[in-house]
Amino acid sequence: MTVSNHRSPYRLSLVSGEQAVGDVGAGEIGAAVKALVSTADPGAAHEAWLESWVAAVFSESLFYPYTSLKYHTLLVAALVSNYRAGAGFEDLYLVVDSPDEAVTPHRTVLDTGPVSLRVTADPGDRPAATLGAGPTRSFADVWSRLPEHPGDADGCRAWRVLDAQLRRIRSWSTALQFIEDFLEWRGDAL
């Protein structure tokens, strides 16, 4: 989705409609980017990307301002790691993890307290939905097929709103960033 007159690398938030960068200065952004990309240990780098605020302020492209560089990178890492382990795209699942479980290196793509999601060929006994036969699948399609979602959509209006929006968002990085932004915006109200 393009937005006329938006010529900035900074992501637009689906929650607020504003640029995600806020009042952060260029020096602070530069230092945070340098720290993020200079991590040598792969496990520590994965953790750093999951927790990164600076990667979340950038979109994947000027042409897609609601997408998230943070989640694009985490998704690519999960796909590459699964492919290296011998899985094909058709073997992969989106898995809803318990927020109490440890992050799975290079598989966890979202870890925001109440919501933890990973992409893996081995879903175990956790709620999961296949990604489909090819990489053209939308997030909304996969989310809609999950047998169980995080949160209480039956008893909490905020979770119903989040669930309804995720059933509409096709871009994976946009949807994952929306979850993070929505939960941050709602704070302790969930």
Secondary structure, DSSP 8 states (H G I E B T S, - for coil): ---TT---SB-B-TTTSSBTTTT--HHHHHHHHHHHHT--SHHHHHHHHHH-SSGGGB-SBTTBTTS-HHHHHHHHHHHHHHHHTT--GGG-EEEEE-TTS---TTTEEEE-SS-EEEEES--TTS-EEE--SSTT--HHHHHHH-SS-SS-TTT-HHHHHHHHHHTT---HHHHHHHHHHHHHHHGGG-
